[in-house]
Amino acid sequence: MPDSYPTLDYQPKMPRRTDRGIGIVGAGGIVNYAHLPAYKKAGFKVVAITDKNHEQAERTAKQHGIPKVYATVDELLRDGDVEIADVAVYPAQQVEIVAQATAAGKHLLCQKPFADEYVKAVRSVELADQAKVKIAVNQQMRWDAGIRCARLLIDQKWLGTATYATIQVHCKTDWSLWPWIYQGKRLEIMFHSIHYIDSLRYLFGEPATVFTSGTRAPGETTEAETKTLSIWEYPSGLQVLIDVCHTTWQDDPYAIFRFEGTEGVIKGTIGLMYNYPSGRPDTLEFMSKRNPGYWFSARLQSMWIPDAFVGPMASLMRAIEDNSEPETSGRDNLHTLQIVFAEYLSMAEKRAVRPDEITG
């Protein structure tokens, strides 16, 4: 029998106080099927909501039992019960709301992408620093069970020195759910693979260079990329592959991760991508030289949607309590965005790009 087992306590670490008032800015789909169900499970206190579509805000408030609906962001931010603004709007608009919220002294959880331009993200971080408030980004895949368990295994030295890592997702995405994304000039990396970029950074740190090829399937009308292949290189010799296709017509879609090291292998599936957005729990298996010949299967029961959405808000609340940085702080997310924009520069110039080339 194996002589040792890992500790896989992958649930989010909760704050001492869960009753800080949350004001929601935006009443779109992600708020209704992810944010609010997650917050209800966690016992968080949502006190108000606003949306430019006031009727949509009213419907969301009624469905989820939110006591106050405001016509404008300013009205919501004047509410003394609101301590945290949870912003779920288009990335191009986010910095404007950050400016309003920081001026009002509110802490912030911002939807990803943090911004559509790197300089806007930098500005948001500066505004929060000047106001002495906390700002986090909703990169919730870090709390998805498979990714969180992989981090625990890596921290406990089951993998050894990482040598290869991949996330591969081939699925059929219905972009009619987000027509504004499909009509834009940036799609797959900015709005989907950004999750994988942030999670791989979380697991393995910053790459030295990235190279990305992006294209689309025949017949697609978007100008943006819907299929991408990205390779990251590290000074250690670690290689990372992100392989994503949103136009899989076959009946065998897959969403897998595999991380190899000198001492072990971690592999599994990303459950959300099988029948999005209902999905299924992740799977995770690993083996290590510490127990040769045994593959361990972890029992993972939580779901990316909605369960992982507890993580960023809980981390923000803990940072407020301890006067520390949220795990997915705005400053940390600048590094994720550097890789995002480096991948776009790589696509445009057909070369390997250093993320630190992205400065403005």
Sequence and secondary structure as in RCSB ss.txt:
>XXXX:A:sequence
MPDSYPTLDYQPKMPRRTDRGIGIVGAGGIVNYAHLPAYKKAGFKVVAITDKNHEQAERTAKQHGIPKVYATVDE
LLRDGDVEIADVAVYPAQQVEIVAQATAAGKHLLCQKPFADEYVKAVRSVELADQAKVKIAVNQQMRWDAGIRCA
RLLIDQKWLGTATYATIQVHCKTDWSLWPWIYQGKRLEIMFHSIHYIDSLRYLFGEPATVFTSGTRAPGETTEAE
TKTLSIWEYPSGLQVLIDVCHTTWQDDPYAIFRFEGTEGVIKGTIGLMYNYPSGRPDTLEFMSKRNPGYWFSARL
QSMWIPDAFVGPMASLMRAIEDNSEPETSGRDNLHTLQIVFAEYLSMAEKRAVRPDEITG
>XXXX:A:secstr
  S       S    S    EEEEE  SHHIIIIIHHHHHHHT EEEEEE SSHHHHHHHHHHHT SEEESSHHH
HHT TT  EEEE S HHHHHHHHHHHHHTT EEEE SSS SSHHHHHHHHHHHHHHT  EEE  GGGGSHHHHHH
HHHHHTTSS SEEEEEEEEE B  GGGSHHHHTSS  HIIIIIHHHHHHHHHHH   SEEEEEEE  TT   SS 
SEEEEEEE TTS EEEEEEESB  SS  EEEEEEEESSEEEEEE GGGSSTTT    EEEEEETTSTT  EEE  
   TTTGGGHHHHHHHHHHHHHT   TTBHHHHHHHHHHHHHHHHHHHHTS B GGG   
